[in-house]
Amino acid sequence: MDIKVLGPGCAKCQKTEKNVKEAVAESGVDAQVEKVTNLLEIAKYGIFGTPAVVVDGQVKCVGKVPTKEEISKWIKK
């Protein structure tokens, strides 16, 4: 599983990355978490509000910090 946290590094983006990493660790899912800070890369996803979370190429969240519970639902298979 490939999870991308999109954002320039603001406090909300950092909290989102922390929540994603904790949710992955707690779920035991084999996932690679990548932080994308390059605005051109972020724009390729059609995202103009951050933070955002992309799971296996699908945009799951834009413009808010998702809870660990929300993230857990996205990564369960």
Secondary structure, DSSP 8 states (H G I E B T S, - for coil): -EEEEESSS-HHHHHHHHHHHHHHHHHT---EEEEE--HHHHHHTT--SSSEEEETTEEEEESS---HHHHHHHH--
